[in-house]
Structure formats: C-alpha cells, structure tokens
C-alpha cells in the first residue's frame, strides 16, 4: 500500500498541474517520507480507489494525505501521509515552493487545505 501512496503523490502533482510548473522552474519533487496506517485487510488482487489532497504547504515541502478505499466493500482500507519536498537537483538543495505552484494547489483544491 505504501507503494500506492508513493505513486499517487506523483499523480497528484500531475493532475493538479504542479508537475509541469515544477519543470518550468527546473525543480522536482522528492518524496521525503511516507506513513501508512492500515484500517482493513486488502486481499490481492483488490481494486482500490485512492483520494489525495495537500493538507499543509510549508516553505519547501508539502504534506499530502491519502485515503485508500476498497472498491468492492467501499471501506477505508488505509490512510496515509506523505511529505514531498521541492528540490533543485542542480544545486542539490530544497527550494521554496514558488507562489504560482502554491496558487495551483489551492485552485485544484478549491482554496482548501485540510
């Protein structure tokens, strides 16, 4: 399940339009941490739905929360949290999240951080 969280963090950036904006600045995301709390069993092969949203925008990082739902039972199977750092690979250091990326995230989430 943690691999799904890692993959969906990247999907969130693409769906929100922030992945392209990061590339325009020659920046990229680094997944700094992933946490997962299992609530129910998932049996392979299970079909799941993953919902994600940014809950916190820091200086150079953002916290993304995830819910993983079993499509068959509609029960929450796991809750997760990941921290994504905006990184300048050329300079090898974190970079402050540019304002237009912050704006794109807020627009994608209808102005709400939770």
C-alpha positions in Angstrom: 0.0 0.0 0.0 2.9 2.4 0.7 4.0 2.0 -2.9 0.5 3.1 -4.0 0.9 6.2 -1.8 4.2 7.0 -3.4 2.8 6.6 -6.9 -0.3 8.6 -6.1 1.8 11.5 -4.7 3.3 11.9 -8.2 -0.2 11.5 -9.8 -1.5 14.3 -7.6 1.3 16.7 -8.8 0.4 15.9 -12.4 -3.4 16.2 -12.0 -3.1 19.5 -10.2 -0.8 20.9 -12.9 2.0 21.5 -10.4 4.3 18.9 -12.0 4.6 20.9 -15.2 5.1 24.1 -13.2 8.0 22.5 -11.2 9.6 21.5 -14.5 9.4 25.1 -15.7 11.5 26.1 -12.7 13.8 23.2 -13.3 12.7 21.8 -9.9 11.4 18.4 -9.0 9.6 16.6 -6.2 11.4 14.3 -3.7 9.3 12.0 -1.5 10.9 12.7 1.9 8.6 10.4 3.9 5.6 8.1 3.7 3.5 6.8 6.5 0.6 4.4 6.3 -2.0 3.3 8.8 -3.8 0.1 7.8 -7.5 0.0 8.8 -8.8 -3.1 7.0 -7.4 -6.0 5.1 -6.9 -5.9 1.4 -6.6 -9.2 -0.5 -4.7 -9.4 -3.7 -5.9 -8.6 -6.3 -8.0 -5.9 -4.8 -9.3 -2.9 -6.7 -8.8 0.3 -4.8 -9.6 4.0 -5.2 -7.1 6.5 -3.8 -8.0 10.1 -2.9 -5.3 12.6 -2.1 -5.0 16.2 -1.1 -2.5 18.6 0.2 -3.1 19.3 3.9 -0.1 21.6 4.6 2.1 23.9 2.5 5.4 24.6 4.2 8.4 26.6 2.9 9.9 24.0 0.7 7.6 21.0 1.5 4.0 19.9 1.4 2.1 17.2 3.3 -0.2 15.1 1.2 -2.9 13.0 2.9 -4.3 9.9 1.2 -7.3 7.6 1.7 -7.4 4.2 0.1 -10.8 2.6 -0.3 -11.6 -1.0 -1.2 -13.8 -0.7 -4.3 -15.7 -3.9 -3.5 -16.6 -3.2 0.1 -16.4 0.7 -0.1 -14.5 0.5 3.3 -11.4 2.6 4.0 -8.5 0.1 3.9 -5.7 2.5 4.7 -4.9 6.1 5.5 -1.5 7.6 4.5 0.5 10.7 4.7 3.5 11.7 2.6 5.8 14.7 2.7 7.0 16.0 -0.7 10.0 18.4 -0.9 10.5 20.7 -3.8 14.1 20.2 -4.8 16.7 21.9 -7.0 18.6 19.0 -8.4 21.3 21.2 -9.9 22.1 22.9 -6.6 21.3 19.7 -4.6 19.1 21.5 -2.1 15.5 22.1 -1.2 13.8 25.2 -2.8 11.0 27.3 -1.6 7.7 26.4 -3.2 7.0 29.2 -5.8 3.8 31.2 -5.4 2.2 30.1 -8.7 2.6 26.4 -7.6 1.0 27.3 -4.2 -1.8 29.0 -6.1 -2.3 26.0 -8.5 -2.6 23.6 -5.5 -5.1 25.9 -3.8 -7.1 26.3 -7.0 -7.1 22.5 -7.6 -8.4 22.0 -4.0 -11.0 24.8 -4.3 -9.0 27.0 -1.9 -9.0 24.5 0.9 -6.1 22.9 2.8 -7.0 20.3 5.4 
